[in-house]
Amino acid sequence: MKRLWQYALVAGLTLAIAGLGLFGFGEFWRLSAIRQHPGWLYTGIVFVRDTIIELDADDVELPEDFAPSADAETAVLYQANCGQCHGGPGVAPGEFALGMMPVPPPLAGVAQERSAKEIFWFIRNGLKMSGMPAWEGRLSRAQMLDLTAFVTALPSLSPVEYKELVAGATNSPQLPRDTDIPARVNVALGDAERGRLLMRLHACRSCHEIPGLVGAEVHVGPDLSEAGSRRYIAGVLRNTPQNMVQWITNPPAVDPLTAMPDLGVTPAQAADMAAYLYQLSPPPNASKRAEEGDQKRREDVGNRD
């Protein structure tokens, strides 16, 4: 037994020393974006990242007729969602992107090194601690596929051709947004788990404390742990599923003085988010309505008998 403890102590000390060495020589204590990672550490991170993504991307399903393509309509999507960070052939990214660490790579080069499945994986899932956002929940699958086709076509575009597409895209009308609130929204049929994911993907946690979502302690917006059980939404709407969806979809339309912005949430996404909020705390009089529903069903059964 004594020898076992000795082995455990040696193993523990070895791991501690290795960890301290990695922390020190890897310069993890330098948090400034001005300083880059040591070359050997960057190479190791890239190797692990690319290996994992290559394995994950095998599960991506692309249409059988998928092919690289570039048109003005897709350039609208690219310019709004990708060009600001990655630029394009002959076009620099935005000023803010030049100061990011790591710097977002030009996608014309990425498309020569990665498969279409991997590019779609990056667009849909993003990448932690890199500045690359996940577009799942904010772009449709069709839009993400269009972007994938556009990125894979970038190596074949000359700077002149790319600039012509972007110029055409700048003058093109914005893509329509589905903001119509259905007359009746059945939040009970919403997917609460997807609602939790959507609240994270729309950065709700950056202003609100939300059970189930990890983030820094914030005091910008109210704690949402009891949002579903409050009598009023934002102090102006009676708490009903219809009103909850209306509020999440377009807060300034409900209260022009609100600090909560319009995040581009669709009614279907808002129904999922509302389902999650009501899962955290049932809506007002939910138990009473359930009892009334049970009573009505019993009466219907008695009348049929």
Stockholm file with secondary structure:
# STOCKHOLM 1.0

chainA/1-305         MKRLWQYALVAGLTLAIAGLGLFGFGEFWRLSAIRQHPGWLYTGIVFVRDTIIELDADDVELPEDFAPSADAETAVLYQANCGQCHGGPGVAPGEFALGMMPVPPPLAGVAQERSAKEIFWFIRNGLKMSGMPAWEGRLSRAQMLDLTAFVTALPSLSPVEYKELVAGATNSPQLPRDTDIPARVNVALGDAERGRLLMRLHACRSCHEIPGLVGAEVHVGPDLSEAGSRRYIAGVLRNTPQNMVQWITNPPAVDPLTAMPDLGVTPAQAADMAAYLYQLSPPPNASKRAEEGDQKRREDVGNRD
#=GR chainA/1-305 SS CHHHHHHHHHHHHHHHHHHHHHHHHTTTTCCCTTSCCCHHHHHHHHHHHHHHHHHHHTTCCCCTTCCCCCCHHHHHHHHHHTHHHHCBTTBCCCHHHHTCSSCCCCHHHHHHHSCHHHHHHHHHHCBTTTTBCCCBTTBCHHHHHHHHHHHHHGGGCCHHHHHHHHHHHHTSCCCCCCCCCCSSCCGGGSCHHHHHHHHHHTTGGGTSCCTTCCCCCCCSSCCCTTGGGSSEETTTEECCHHHHHHHHHCHHHHCTTCSCCCCCCCHHHHHHHHHHHHHHSCCTTHHHHHHHHHHHHHHHHHHHC
#=GC SS_cons         CHHHHHHHHHHHHHHHHHHHHHHHHTTTTCCCTTSCCCHHHHHHHHHHHHHHHHHHHTTCCCCTTCCCCCCHHHHHHHHHHTHHHHCBTTBCCCHHHHTCSSCCCCHHHHHHHSCHHHHHHHHHHCBTTTTBCCCBTTBCHHHHHHHHHHHHHGGGCCHHHHHHHHHHHHTSCCCCCCCCCCSSCCGGGSCHHHHHHHHHHTTGGGTSCCTTCCCCCCCSSCCCTTGGGSSEETTTEECCHHHHHHHHHCHHHHCTTCSCCCCCCCHHHHHHHHHHHHHHSCCTTHHHHHHHHHHHHHHHHHHHC
//
